[in-house]
Amino acid sequence: MAAKKDYLKEVIEHIDIKKYNVVPLVDAMENMAFTARDLNRAARIYDMMLRDKNCGIILTLAGSLFSAGLKKVVYDMIMNN
């Protein structure tokens, strides 16, 4: 049976979303299908929320996002709200 140390060999690197401009990519997803279209819609809704100064934003997440390498993305979202 494999031990814990056998699974914990690779370090998960967290992405710095500020290094990339994903806007054109997410915009292009508007006319795609399934989750790509959903991601575009979510981005447009989030943009509207950020522009509305009277909007209260509640962020709910799965804890696994942090261990999957998205900790910095979530941090930047909160700090730039």
MOPAC internal coordinates of N, CA, C and O (Angstrom, degrees):
PM7 1SCF
backbone

  N    0.0000 0     0.00 0     0.00 0    0    0    0
  C    1.4577 1     0.00 0     0.00 0    1    0    0
  C    1.5298 1   108.89 1     0.00 0    2    1    0
  O    1.2310 1   120.92 1   -43.50 1    3    2    1
  N    1.3164 1   115.85 1   136.50 1    3    2    1
  C    1.4635 1   121.19 1  -178.94 1    5    3    2
  C    1.5224 1   110.89 1   -71.82 1    6    5    3
  O    1.2310 1   121.20 1   -36.32 1    7    6    5
  N    1.3136 1   115.32 1   143.68 1    7    6    5
  C    1.4629 1   121.55 1   178.75 1    9    7    6
  C    1.5279 1   109.92 1   -93.99 1   10    9    7
  O    1.2310 1   120.77 1   -14.17 1   11   10    9
  N    1.3208 1   116.12 1   165.83 1   11   10    9
  C    1.4674 1   122.87 1  -179.81 1   13   11   10
  C    1.5275 1   111.00 1   -54.84 1   14   13   11
  O    1.2310 1   120.30 1   138.30 1   15   14   13
  N    1.3230 1   117.03 1   -41.70 1   15   14   13
  C    1.4694 1   121.37 1  -178.36 1   17   15   14
  C    1.5242 1   112.02 1   -63.07 1   18   17   15
  O    1.2310 1   119.91 1   155.61 1   19   18   17
  N    1.3351 1   117.77 1   -24.39 1   19   18   17
  C    1.4588 1   121.38 1   178.52 1   21   19   18
  C    1.5291 1   112.11 1   -71.06 1   22   21   19
  O    1.2310 1   120.57 1   154.26 1   23   22   21
  N    1.3189 1   116.52 1   -25.74 1   23   22   21
  C    1.4633 1   121.15 1  -178.38 1   25   23   22
  C    1.5238 1   113.01 1   -94.76 1   26   25   23
  O    1.2310 1   119.97 1   156.42 1   27   26   25
  N    1.3073 1   117.66 1   -23.58 1   27   26   25
  C    1.4613 1   121.42 1  -173.81 1   29   27   26
  C    1.5256 1   111.84 1  -101.00 1   30   29   27
  O    1.2310 1   120.52 1  -127.15 1   31   30   29
  N    1.3018 1   116.61 1    52.85 1   31   30   29
  C    1.4600 1   121.43 1  -177.51 1   33   31   30
  C    1.5241 1   112.70 1   -96.42 1   34   33   31
  O    1.2310 1   119.89 1   147.04 1   35   34   33
  N    1.3244 1   117.81 1   -32.96 1   35   34   33
  C    1.4601 1   121.43 1  -175.35 1   37   35   34
  C    1.5228 1   110.65 1   -99.77 1   38   37   35
  O    1.2310 1   121.00 1   -47.17 1   39   38   37
  N    1.3263 1   115.70 1   132.83 1   39   38   37
  C    1.4596 1   121.46 1   178.11 1   41   39   38
  C    1.5260 1   108.44 1   -82.93 1   42   41   39
  O    1.2310 1   120.74 1   -48.03 1   43   42   41
  N    1.3259 1   116.18 1   131.97 1   43   42   41
  C    1.4614 1   121.35 1   176.48 1   45   43   42
  C    1.5207 1   108.28 1   -81.16 1   46   45   43
  O    1.2310 1   120.28 1   -54.13 1   47   46   45
  N    1.3227 1   117.07 1   125.87 1   47   46   45
  C    1.4608 1   121.45 1   178.52 1   49   47   46
  C    1.5187 1   109.19 1   -97.06 1   50   49   47
  O    1.2310 1   120.95 1   -44.35 1   51   50   49
  N    1.3214 1   115.79 1   135.65 1   51   50   49
  C    1.4582 1   121.12 1  -179.70 1   53   51   50
  C    1.5219 1   109.59 1   -91.77 1   54   53   51
  O    1.2310 1   120.64 1   -46.30 1   55   54   53
  N    1.3136 1   116.37 1   133.70 1   55   54   53
  C    1.4619 1   122.33 1  -176.59 1   57   55   54
  C    1.5254 1   110.44 1   -77.54 1   58   57   55
  O    1.2310 1   120.81 1   -38.85 1   59   58   57
  N    1.3249 1   116.06 1   141.15 1   59   58   57
  C    1.4661 1   121.76 1   173.93 1   61   59   58
  C    1.5228 1   106.90 1   -99.09 1   62   61   59
  O    1.2310 1   120.58 1   -82.90 1   63   62   61
  N    1.3193 1   116.50 1    97.10 1   63   62   61
  C    1.4664 1   122.62 1  -173.65 1   65   63   62
  C    1.5249 1   112.07 1   -62.70 1   66   65   63
  O    1.2310 1   120.29 1   157.31 1   67   66   65
  N    1.3358 1   117.06 1   -22.69 1   67   66   65
  C    1.4651 1   120.25 1  -179.12 1   69   67   66
  C    1.5313 1   112.47 1   -71.23 1   70   69   67
  O    1.2310 1   120.09 1   167.68 1   71   70   69
  N    1.3240 1   117.43 1   -12.32 1   71   70   69
  C    1.4624 1   121.16 1   178.53 1   73   71   70
  C    1.5287 1   112.27 1   -81.24 1   74   73   71
  O    1.2310 1   119.98 1   170.63 1   75   74   73
  N    1.3238 1   117.65 1    -9.37 1   75   74   73
  C    1.4580 1   121.84 1  -173.79 1   77   75   74
  C    1.5230 1   110.95 1  -124.45 1   78   77   75
  O    1.2310 1   120.68 1   -28.19 1   79   78   77
  N    1.3155 1   116.30 1   151.81 1   79   78   77
  C    1.4582 1   121.43 1   171.65 1   81   79   78
  C    1.5224 1   107.11 1  -111.51 1   82   81   79
  O    1.2310 1   120.77 1   -82.83 1   83   82   81
  N    1.3133 1   116.14 1    97.17 1   83   82   81
  C    1.4578 1   120.73 1  -177.30 1   85   83   82
  C    1.5222 1   112.41 1   -92.42 1   86   85   83
  O    1.2310 1   120.22 1   179.04 1   87   86   85
  N    1.3275 1   117.19 1    -0.96 1   87   86   85
  C    1.4665 1   120.75 1  -176.58 1   89   87   86
  C    1.5304 1   111.74 1   -55.93 1   90   89   87
  O    1.2310 1   118.49 1   129.59 1   91   90   89
  N    1.3384 1   120.48 1   -50.41 1   91   90   89
  C    1.4702 1   118.97 1   179.63 1   93   91   90
  C    1.5344 1   112.79 1   -59.77 1   94   93   91
  O    1.2310 1   120.46 1   142.93 1   95   94   93
  N    1.3130 1   116.73 1   -37.07 1   95   94   93
  C    1.4612 1   120.61 1   179.33 1   97   95   94
  C    1.5255 1   110.90 1   -65.89 1   98   97   95
  O    1.2310 1   120.37 1   132.08 1   99   98   97
  N    1.3319 1   116.90 1   -47.92 1   99   98   97
  C    1.4685 1   120.73 1  -179.83 1  101   99   98
  C    1.5263 1   110.24 1   -66.11 1  102  101   99
  O    1.2310 1   119.81 1   142.01 1  103  102  101
  N    1.3301 1   117.96 1   -37.99 1  103  102  101
  C    1.4678 1   120.98 1   176.32 1  105  103  102
  C    1.5280 1   111.07 1   -60.89 1  106  105  103
  O    1.2310 1   120.12 1   139.69 1  107  106  105
  N    1.3177 1   117.38 1   -40.31 1  107  106  105
  C    1.4662 1   121.53 1  -179.98 1  109  107  106
  C    1.5251 1   111.94 1   -65.90 1  110  109  107
  O    1.2310 1   119.93 1   157.22 1  111  110  109
  N    1.3124 1   117.75 1   -22.78 1  111  110  109
  C    1.4623 1   121.82 1  -178.62 1  113  111  110
  C    1.5259 1   113.07 1   -74.15 1  114  113  111
  O    1.2310 1   120.24 1   171.18 1  115  114  113
  N    1.3290 1   117.14 1    -8.82 1  115  114  113
  C    1.4678 1   120.88 1  -178.50 1  117  115  114
  C    1.5296 1   112.23 1   -56.96 1  118  117  115
  O    1.2310 1   120.10 1   143.85 1  119  118  117
  N    1.3124 1   117.42 1   -36.15 1  119  118  117
  C    1.4612 1   121.33 1  -176.57 1  121  119  118
  C    1.5220 1   113.33 1  -102.42 1  122  121  119
  O    1.2310 1   120.48 1  -165.90 1  123  122  121
  N    1.3251 1   116.69 1    14.10 1  123  122  121
  C    1.4596 1   120.65 1   177.04 1  125  123  122
  C    1.5277 1   108.72 1   -92.34 1  126  125  123
  O    1.2310 1   120.57 1     4.95 1  127  126  125
  N    1.2911 1   116.52 1  -175.05 1  127  126  125
  C    1.4612 1   120.84 1  -176.69 1  129  127  126
  C    1.5232 1   111.44 1  -108.76 1  130  129  127
  O    1.2310 1   122.01 1   -14.20 1  131  130  129
  N    1.3170 1   113.76 1   165.80 1  131  130  129
  C    1.4539 1   124.40 1   170.99 1  133  131  130
  C    1.5300 1   113.06 1    54.99 1  134  133  131
  O    1.2310 1   120.31 1    51.78 1  135  134  133
  N    1.3108 1   117.01 1  -128.22 1  135  134  133
  C    1.4571 1   121.60 1  -172.04 1  137  135  134
  C    1.5219 1   112.56 1   -68.75 1  138  137  135
  O    1.2310 1   119.61 1   152.45 1  139  138  137
  N    1.3172 1   118.36 1   -27.55 1  139  138  137
  C    1.4668 1   119.98 1   177.18 1  141  139  138
  C    1.5211 1   109.68 1   -61.81 1  142  141  139
  O    1.2310 1   120.21 1   134.46 1  143  142  141
  N    1.3254 1   117.20 1   -45.54 1  143  142  141
  C    1.4608 1   121.07 1   178.22 1  145  143  142
  C    1.5269 1   110.38 1   -65.19 1  146  145  143
  O    1.2310 1   120.46 1   141.03 1  147  146  145
  N    1.3168 1   116.73 1   -38.97 1  147  146  145
  C    1.4700 1   120.66 1   178.05 1  149  147  146
  C    1.5270 1   111.17 1   -62.38 1  150  149  147
  O    1.2310 1   120.42 1   140.23 1  151  150  149
  N    1.3267 1   116.81 1   -39.77 1  151  150  149
  C    1.4649 1   120.58 1   178.70 1  153  151  150
  C    1.5236 1   110.53 1   -63.66 1  154  153  151
  O    1.2310 1   120.14 1   138.42 1  155  154  153
  N    1.3246 1   117.34 1   -41.58 1  155  154  153
  C    1.4595 1   121.06 1   177.62 1  157  155  154
  C    1.5247 1   110.43 1   -61.93 1  158  157  155
  O    1.2310 1   120.45 1   135.22 1  159  158  157
  N    1.3137 1   116.74 1   -44.78 1  159  158  157
  C    1.4722 1   120.39 1   179.99 1  161  159  158
  C    1.5240 1   110.53 1   -63.30 1  162  161  159
  O    1.2310 1   120.14 1   136.85 1  163  162  161
  N    1.3214 1   117.34 1   -43.15 1  163  162  161
  C    1.4657 1   121.10 1   178.53 1  165  163  162
  C    1.5245 1   111.02 1   -61.67 1  166  165  163
  O    1.2310 1   120.20 1   140.27 1  167  166  165
  N    1.3230 1   117.23 1   -39.73 1  167  166  165
  C    1.4679 1   120.81 1   179.02 1  169  167  166
  C    1.5234 1   110.65 1   -65.41 1  170  169  167
  O    1.2310 1   120.17 1   140.03 1  171  170  169
  N    1.3445 1   117.28 1   -39.97 1  171  170  169
  C    1.4686 1   120.07 1   178.71 1  173  171  170
  C    1.5276 1   111.02 1   -66.70 1  174  173  171
  O    1.2310 1   120.32 1   139.42 1  175  174  173
  N    1.3248 1   116.99 1   -40.58 1  175  174  173
  C    1.4669 1   120.74 1   178.08 1  177  175  174
  C    1.5222 1   110.09 1   -64.42 1  178  177  175
  O    1.2310 1   120.19 1   135.50 1  179  178  177
  N    1.3245 1   117.24 1   -44.50 1  179  178  177
  C    1.4658 1   121.16 1   179.27 1  181  179  178
  C    1.5241 1   110.64 1   -61.39 1  182  181  179
  O    1.2310 1   120.26 1   139.37 1  183  182  181
  N    1.3329 1   117.10 1   -40.63 1  183  182  181
  C    1.4629 1   121.10 1   177.77 1  185  183  182
  C    1.5310 1   110.64 1   -61.92 1  186  185  183
  O    1.2310 1   120.23 1   136.98 1  187  186  185
  N    1.3358 1   117.16 1   -43.02 1  187  186  185
  C    1.4700 1   120.40 1   177.87 1  189  187  186
  C    1.5267 1   110.96 1   -62.78 1  190  189  187
  O    1.2310 1   120.69 1   140.95 1  191  190  189
  N    1.3280 1   116.29 1   -39.05 1  191  190  189
  C    1.4650 1   120.65 1   179.63 1  193  191  190
  C    1.5233 1   110.83 1   -64.09 1  194  193  191
  O    1.2310 1   120.27 1   138.51 1  195  194  193
  N    1.3196 1   117.09 1   -41.49 1  195  194  193
  C    1.4607 1   120.54 1  -179.52 1  197  195  194
  C    1.5225 1   111.89 1   -67.39 1  198  197  195
  O    1.2310 1   120.28 1   148.36 1  199  198  197
  N    1.3260 1   117.07 1   -31.64 1  199  198  197
  C    1.4665 1   120.96 1   179.86 1  201  199  198
  C    1.5277 1   112.46 1   -76.95 1  202  201  199
  O    1.2310 1   120.06 1   155.30 1  203  202  201
  N    1.3187 1   117.50 1   -24.70 1  203  202  201
  C    1.4647 1   122.20 1  -178.63 1  205  203  202
  C    1.5293 1   108.86 1   -86.06 1  206  205  203
  O    1.2310 1   120.42 1   -72.86 1  207  206  205
  N    1.3249 1   116.81 1   107.14 1  207  206  205
  C    1.4702 1   121.57 1  -176.34 1  209  207  206
  C    1.5281 1   112.49 1   -67.14 1  210  209  207
  O    1.2310 1   119.62 1   162.11 1  211  210  209
  N    1.3254 1   118.33 1   -17.89 1  211  210  209
  C    1.4663 1   121.68 1   179.91 1  213  211  210
  C    1.5242 1   112.56 1   -97.54 1  214  213  211
  O    1.2310 1   120.61 1  -173.62 1  215  214  213
  N    1.2988 1   116.44 1     6.38 1  215  214  213
  C    1.4598 1   120.48 1  -176.64 1  217  215  214
  C    1.5272 1   110.35 1   -86.62 1  218  217  215
  O    1.2310 1   120.87 1   -49.64 1  219  218  217
  N    1.3130 1   115.94 1   130.36 1  219  218  217
  C    1.4639 1   120.84 1   173.01 1  221  219  218
  C    1.5237 1   108.64 1   -94.21 1  222  221  219
  O    1.2310 1   120.21 1   -48.58 1  223  222  221
  N    1.3064 1   117.20 1   131.42 1  223  222  221
  C    1.4615 1   121.19 1  -177.33 1  225  223  222
  C    1.5203 1   109.23 1  -112.59 1  226  225  223
  O    1.2310 1   121.19 1   -52.53 1  227  226  225
  N    1.3238 1   115.33 1   127.47 1  227  226  225
  C    1.4604 1   121.81 1   175.09 1  229  227  226
  C    1.5263 1   106.44 1  -114.49 1  230  229  227
  O    1.2310 1   120.78 1   -58.08 1  231  230  229
  N    1.3032 1   116.10 1   121.92 1  231  230  229
  C    1.4607 1   121.31 1  -177.26 1  233  231  230
  C    1.5225 1   109.06 1  -105.35 1  234  233  231
  O    1.2310 1   120.41 1   -59.10 1  235  234  233
  N    1.3168 1   116.81 1   120.90 1  235  234  233
  C    1.4642 1   121.34 1   175.87 1  237  235  234
  C    1.5246 1   107.98 1  -117.76 1  238  237  235
  O    1.2310 1   120.66 1   -42.75 1  239  238  237
  N    1.3061 1   116.33 1   137.25 1  239  238  237
  C    1.4622 1   121.55 1  -174.63 1  241  239  238
  C    1.5159 1   111.13 1  -139.68 1  242  241  239
  O    1.2310 1   121.53 1   -21.39 1  243  242  241
  N    1.2949 1   114.68 1   158.61 1  243  242  241
  C    1.4576 1   120.32 1   168.29 1  245  243  242
  C    1.5288 1   107.20 1   -83.87 1  246  245  243
  O    1.2310 1   120.17 1   -43.72 1  247  246  245
  N    1.3029 1   117.29 1   136.28 1  247  246  245
  C    1.4561 1   121.08 1  -179.88 1  249  247  246
  C    1.5138 1   113.09 1   -60.62 1  250  249  247
  O    1.2310 1   120.39 1   156.04 1  251  250  249
  N    1.3195 1   116.85 1   -23.96 1  251  250  249
  C    1.4641 1   120.08 1  -178.13 1  253  251  250
  C    1.5252 1   112.68 1   -67.70 1  254  253  251
  O    1.2310 1   119.65 1   163.05 1  255  254  253
  N    1.3322 1   118.28 1   -16.95 1  255  254  253
  C    1.4662 1   120.33 1   177.79 1  257  255  254
  C    1.5212 1   111.38 1   -60.86 1  258  257  255
  O    1.2310 1   120.59 1   144.17 1  259  258  257
  N    1.3183 1   116.48 1   -35.83 1  259  258  257
  C    1.4630 1   120.53 1  -177.66 1  261  259  258
  C    1.5251 1   111.13 1   -69.00 1  262  261  259
  O    1.2310 1   120.44 1   135.57 1  263  262  261
  N    1.3059 1   116.77 1   -44.43 1  263  262  261
  C    1.4665 1   119.19 1  -179.56 1  265  263  262
  C    1.5273 1   111.64 1   -75.45 1  266  265  263
  O    1.2310 1   120.05 1   166.21 1  267  266  265
  N    1.3283 1   117.51 1   -13.79 1  267  266  265
  C    1.4651 1   121.39 1   179.72 1  269  267  266
  C    1.5221 1   112.68 1   -87.62 1  270  269  267
  O    1.2310 1   119.94 1   177.86 1  271  270  269
  N    1.3378 1   117.72 1    -2.14 1  271  270  269
  C    1.4558 1   120.46 1   176.29 1  273  271  270
  C    1.5122 1   114.63 1   105.85 1  274  273  271
  O    1.2310 1   119.84 1  -167.68 1  275  274  273
  N    1.3275 1   117.90 1    12.32 1  275  274  273
  C    1.4622 1   120.40 1  -177.89 1  277  275  274
  C    1.5228 1   113.20 1  -107.54 1  278  277  275
  O    1.2310 1   120.05 1  -165.29 1  279  278  277
  N    1.3154 1   117.51 1    14.71 1  279  278  277
  C    1.4666 1   121.10 1  -178.75 1  281  279  278
  C    1.5270 1   111.39 1   -57.29 1  282  281  279
  O    1.2310 1   120.07 1   133.91 1  283  282  281
  N    1.3127 1   117.47 1   -46.09 1  283  282  281
  C    1.4659 1   121.15 1  -177.64 1  285  283  282
  C    1.5294 1   111.46 1   -68.20 1  286  285  283
  O    1.2310 1   119.81 1   145.57 1  287  286  285
  N    1.3158 1   117.98 1   -34.43 1  287  286  285
  C    1.4685 1   121.17 1   177.32 1  289  287  286
  C    1.5219 1   109.98 1   -62.22 1  290  289  287
  O    1.2310 1   120.28 1   133.55 1  291  290  289
  N    1.3238 1   117.07 1   -46.45 1  291  290  289
  C    1.4674 1   121.10 1   179.36 1  293  291  290
  C    1.5212 1   109.81 1   -64.54 1  294  293  291
  O    1.2310 1   119.95 1   136.80 1  295  294  293
  N    1.3153 1   117.71 1   -43.20 1  295  294  293
  C    1.4661 1   121.90 1   178.39 1  297  295  294
  C    1.5275 1   110.46 1   -58.03 1  298  297  295
  O    1.2310 1   120.39 1   132.40 1  299  298  297
  N    1.3323 1   116.87 1   -47.60 1  299  298  297
  C    1.4655 1   120.84 1  -179.77 1  301  299  298
  C    1.5235 1   111.48 1   -64.80 1  302  301  299
  O    1.2310 1   119.84 1   143.08 1  303  302  301
  N    1.3344 1   117.91 1   -36.92 1  303  302  301
  C    1.4635 1   120.39 1   177.15 1  305  303  302
  C    1.5207 1   110.71 1   -60.43 1  306  305  303
  O    1.2310 1   120.66 1   135.97 1  307  306  305
  N    1.3146 1   116.34 1   -44.03 1  307  306  305
  C    1.4659 1   120.78 1  -178.40 1  309  307  306
  C    1.5217 1   110.69 1   -69.85 1  310  309  307
  O    1.2310 1   119.90 1   135.41 1  311  310  309
  N    1.3108 1   117.80 1   -44.59 1  311  310  309
  C    1.4665 1   121.04 1  -177.19 1  313  311  310
  C    1.5256 1   112.71 1   -68.55 1  314  313  311
  O    1.2310 1   119.89 1   153.69 1  315  314  313
  N    1.3218 1   117.81 1   -26.31 1  315  314  313
  C    1.4667 1   121.14 1  -177.83 1  317  315  314
  C    1.5187 1   113.35 1  -100.53 1  318  317  315
  O    1.2310 1   120.22 1  -166.74 1  319  318  317
  N    1.2995 1   117.18 1    13.26 1  319  318  317
  C    1.4632 1   120.55 1   179.14 1  321  319  318
  C    1.5081 1   109.12 1   -78.03 1  322  321  319
  O    1.2310 1   120.10 1   180.00 1  323  322  321

